[in-house]
Amino acid sequence: MSTTYSISDLARELDITTRAIRFYEEQGLLAPERRGQERIYSARDKVSLKLILRGKRIGFSLAECRELIELYDPTGGNQIQLHSMLAKIAERREQLEQQLLDIEQMKLELDTAEERCTQALAHTMSQAGQ
């Protein structure tokens, strides 16, 4: 028999709220079985949840997480999923590098604006003292 989990088991094990798990289920990222009102999660659901949480930590959108989950194929060694993840990681790294450049440029612009304000203030104070 394969391992199953209750929503509280997963929440406790992965240190997230049951509300977050229900949200991912509503988004179609998890597909637990139902026994009456009780949700029964499979090992696949647990792997999907771990992938979502890891994806969020590195800045993937839910849509990107969904793409990766849909490629999950343990029988094929998950090669397609892993190649796709590597491509997304490279994309994310590129975005972060661009953001770093943008931040550095903004800091330079802030320095320039600050210097101009300081000079203008010094100029108006020196004129007021005359």
C-alpha positions as CSV (number, residue, x, y, z in Angstrom):
1,M,0.0,0.0,0.0
2,S,1.3,3.4,-0.9
3,T,1.9,6.1,1.7
4,T,-0.9,8.6,2.2
5,Y,-1.1,11.8,4.3
6,S,-3.8,13.9,5.9
7,I,-3.7,17.6,5.4
8,S,-2.5,18.1,9.0
9,D,0.3,15.6,8.4
10,L,1.6,17.5,5.4
11,A,1.2,20.9,7.1
12,R,3.2,19.7,10.1
13,E,5.9,17.9,8.1
14,L,6.4,20.8,5.6
15,D,5.8,23.6,8.1
16,I,3.0,25.3,6.3
17,T,-0.6,26.0,7.1
18,T,-3.5,23.8,6.1
19,R,-5.0,26.9,4.5
20,A,-1.9,27.1,2.1
21,I,-2.4,23.5,1.2
22,R,-6.1,24.1,0.5
23,F,-5.1,27.1,-1.6
24,Y,-2.8,25.0,-3.8
25,E,-5.5,22.4,-4.1
26,E,-8.0,25.1,-5.3
27,Q,-5.4,26.2,-7.8
28,G,-5.4,22.7,-9.2
29,L,-1.8,22.0,-8.1
30,L,-2.8,19.2,-5.8
31,A,-5.4,16.5,-6.3
32,P,-6.1,14.6,-3.0
33,E,-8.6,11.8,-2.8
34,R,-11.7,12.4,-0.7
35,R,-13.2,10.2,1.9
36,G,-16.2,12.2,2.9
37,Q,-14.9,15.5,4.1
38,E,-11.4,14.2,4.7
39,R,-8.6,14.8,2.1
40,I,-6.2,12.0,1.5
41,Y,-2.9,13.2,-0.1
42,S,-0.6,10.8,-2.0
43,A,3.2,10.7,-2.1
44,R,2.8,12.5,-5.5
45,D,0.9,15.4,-3.8
46,K,3.7,15.6,-1.2
47,V,6.3,15.9,-4.0
48,S,4.2,18.5,-5.8
49,L,3.9,20.5,-2.6
50,K,7.6,20.4,-2.0
51,L,8.2,21.5,-5.5
52,I,5.8,24.4,-5.1
53,L,7.5,25.5,-1.8
54,R,11.0,25.2,-3.4
55,G,9.7,27.1,-6.5
56,K,8.3,29.9,-4.4
57,R,11.6,30.3,-2.4
58,I,13.5,30.8,-5.7
59,G,10.9,33.1,-7.2
60,F,9.0,30.9,-9.5
61,S,5.3,31.8,-10.2
62,L,2.5,29.4,-9.5
63,A,2.2,29.0,-13.3
64,E,5.8,27.9,-13.5
65,C,5.4,25.5,-10.6
66,R,2.3,24.1,-12.4
67,E,4.4,23.5,-15.5
68,L,7.0,21.6,-13.5
69,I,4.4,19.6,-11.7
70,E,2.8,18.5,-14.9
71,L,6.2,17.2,-16.1
72,Y,6.6,15.0,-13.0
73,D,7.3,11.5,-14.2
74,P,9.2,9.3,-11.7
75,T,9.0,6.3,-14.1
76,G,11.1,8.3,-16.7
77,G,13.6,9.6,-14.1
78,N,12.0,13.1,-14.4
79,Q,14.5,14.1,-17.1
80,I,12.1,16.4,-18.9
81,Q,11.1,18.0,-15.6
82,L,14.7,18.4,-14.5
83,H,15.7,20.0,-17.9
84,S,12.8,22.3,-17.7
85,M,13.7,23.3,-14.1
86,L,17.3,24.0,-15.2
87,A,16.0,26.3,-17.9
88,K,13.7,28.1,-15.5
89,I,16.6,28.5,-13.0
90,A,18.8,30.0,-15.7
91,E,15.9,32.4,-16.6
92,R,15.4,33.4,-13.0
93,R,19.1,33.9,-12.6
94,E,19.1,36.2,-15.6
95,Q,16.2,38.2,-14.2
96,L,18.0,38.6,-10.9
97,E,21.2,39.8,-12.6
98,Q,19.1,42.4,-14.6
99,Q,17.4,43.5,-11.3
100,L,20.9,43.9,-9.7
101,L,22.0,46.1,-12.6
102,D,18.7,48.1,-12.3
103,I,19.3,48.6,-8.6
104,E,22.8,49.7,-9.1
105,Q,21.7,52.2,-11.7
106,M,18.9,53.5,-9.4
107,K,21.4,53.9,-6.6
108,L,23.6,56.0,-8.8
109,E,20.6,58.2,-9.8
110,L,19.7,58.6,-6.1
111,D,23.3,59.6,-5.3
112,T,23.1,62.2,-8.1
113,A,19.8,63.6,-7.0
114,E,21.0,63.7,-3.3
115,E,24.1,65.5,-4.3
116,R,22.1,68.1,-6.3
117,C,19.7,68.7,-3.5
118,T,22.5,69.1,-1.0
119,Q,24.3,71.5,-3.3
120,A,21.1,73.5,-3.9
121,L,20.4,73.6,-0.2
122,A,23.9,74.8,0.6
123,H,23.6,77.4,-2.2
124,T,20.3,78.8,-0.8
125,M,21.6,78.8,2.8
126,S,24.7,80.7,1.7
127,Q,22.5,83.3,-0.1
128,A,20.3,83.6,2.9
129,G,23.3,84.4,5.0
130,Q,24.5,87.3,2.8
